[in-house]
Amino acid sequence: KNIINKLDQGANVIFDIDWQGTEQIIDKRLEYKLVTIFILPPSKAVLYERLSNRHMKDKLIVEERMKQFDKDLLHWKNYSYVVINDDLDQCYNKIINILEAELENKKSTYNKVLIEEHIKKLL
């Protein structure tokens, strides 16, 4: 309800959620503009390293996330945009550019062939 109130007041809202949460929002068919961005790691090795650093005490969490990764990855097609996070600053700038284009009602573009090739490498 708090989020809907913000949207009704003209505010933009950003969520950092997984694909399940994104699907829940999409399924609500709200009358607000929705821009979805799927963020990919540069490689499975980098993902493993990032997860390990985030969950240093619990290797089981890391292993479970890695087992689930291939299934999670298949949901990229349901997103408006896909960004590869191989450099945090570049990734951030790409996301900002996408959001600015969308706010100006201009569709930002990305290289879908590059994304598809990257997905194949990750799988």
C-alpha positions as CSV (number, residue, x, y, z in Angstrom):
1,K,0.0,0.0,0.0
2,N,2.9,2.4,0.8
3,I,4.4,1.7,-2.6
4,I,1.1,2.3,-4.4
5,N,0.8,5.6,-2.5
6,K,4.2,6.7,-3.7
7,L,3.4,5.7,-7.3
8,D,0.1,7.6,-7.1
9,Q,2.1,10.7,-6.0
10,G,4.3,10.4,-9.1
11,A,7.3,8.9,-7.5
12,N,9.5,6.3,-9.1
13,V,10.2,3.1,-7.1
14,I,13.1,0.8,-7.5
15,F,13.1,-2.8,-6.3
16,D,16.1,-5.1,-6.0
17,I,14.3,-8.5,-6.2
18,D,14.7,-11.9,-7.8
19,W,12.7,-13.2,-10.8
20,Q,9.9,-14.6,-8.6
21,G,9.3,-11.2,-7.1
22,T,9.4,-9.6,-10.5
23,E,6.8,-12.1,-11.8
24,Q,4.5,-11.3,-8.9
25,I,4.6,-7.6,-9.7
26,I,4.1,-8.3,-13.4
27,D,1.1,-10.6,-12.6
28,K,-0.6,-7.8,-10.7
29,R,-1.0,-5.9,-14.0
30,L,-0.7,-2.6,-12.3
31,E,-1.4,0.6,-14.3
32,Y,2.1,1.9,-13.8
33,K,5.1,1.8,-16.1
34,L,7.3,-1.1,-15.3
35,V,10.9,-1.4,-16.4
36,T,12.6,-4.7,-15.5
37,I,16.3,-5.2,-15.7
38,F,17.9,-8.6,-15.3
39,I,21.5,-8.4,-14.1
40,L,23.9,-11.1,-15.2
41,P,27.3,-12.0,-13.8
42,P,30.2,-12.1,-16.2
43,S,30.8,-15.8,-15.5
44,K,29.9,-18.6,-13.1
45,A,33.3,-18.3,-11.5
46,V,32.8,-14.7,-10.7
47,L,29.3,-15.4,-9.4
48,Y,30.6,-18.1,-7.1
49,E,33.3,-15.7,-5.8
50,R,30.7,-12.9,-5.2
51,L,28.3,-15.3,-3.4
52,S,31.2,-16.7,-1.3
53,N,32.2,-13.2,-0.2
54,R,28.6,-12.3,0.6
55,H,27.9,-15.6,2.5
56,M,31.4,-16.3,3.9
57,K,30.1,-18.3,6.9
58,D,27.6,-20.5,5.0
59,K,29.0,-22.4,2.0
60,L,25.6,-24.3,1.8
61,I,23.9,-21.1,0.7
62,V,26.5,-20.5,-2.0
63,E,26.2,-24.1,-3.2
64,E,22.3,-23.9,-3.3
65,R,22.4,-20.6,-5.2
66,M,24.9,-22.1,-7.7
67,K,22.7,-25.2,-8.2
68,Q,19.7,-22.9,-8.9
69,F,21.5,-20.5,-11.2
70,D,20.9,-22.3,-14.5
71,K,17.1,-22.4,-13.8
72,D,17.1,-18.7,-12.6
73,L,19.0,-17.7,-15.7
74,L,16.3,-18.9,-18.1
75,H,14.0,-16.1,-16.8
76,W,16.1,-13.4,-18.5
77,K,13.7,-13.4,-21.5
78,N,10.9,-12.0,-19.3
79,Y,12.7,-8.8,-18.7
80,S,12.7,-5.4,-20.5
81,Y,16.5,-5.2,-20.4
82,V,19.5,-7.4,-19.5
83,V,22.8,-6.0,-18.2
84,I,26.1,-7.8,-17.6
85,N,27.7,-6.8,-14.3
86,D,31.4,-7.3,-15.1
87,D,32.3,-3.8,-13.8
88,L,30.2,-2.2,-11.1
89,D,30.5,1.4,-12.4
90,Q,29.8,0.4,-16.0
91,C,26.8,-1.7,-14.9
92,Y,25.5,1.2,-12.8
93,N,25.8,3.6,-15.7
94,K,24.1,1.2,-18.1
95,I,21.2,0.9,-15.6
96,I,21.0,4.7,-15.2
97,N,21.0,5.2,-19.0
98,I,18.1,2.7,-19.3
99,L,16.1,4.4,-16.6
100,E,16.7,7.9,-18.0
101,A,15.7,6.7,-21.5
102,E,12.5,5.1,-20.1
103,L,11.7,8.3,-18.1
104,E,11.9,10.2,-21.3
105,N,9.7,7.6,-23.0
106,K,12.6,6.5,-25.2
107,K,13.2,2.8,-25.4
108,S,16.9,2.2,-24.6
109,T,18.5,-0.6,-26.6
110,Y,21.0,-3.3,-25.9
111,N,22.7,-5.9,-28.0
112,K,20.3,-8.9,-27.7
113,V,22.7,-11.1,-29.7
114,L,25.5,-10.3,-27.2
115,I,23.2,-11.2,-24.3
116,E,22.2,-14.5,-25.9
117,E,25.8,-15.4,-26.6
118,H,26.6,-14.6,-22.9
119,I,23.7,-16.7,-21.7
120,K,25.0,-19.7,-23.7
121,K,28.4,-19.3,-22.1
122,L,26.9,-19.2,-18.6
123,L,24.9,-22.3,-19.3
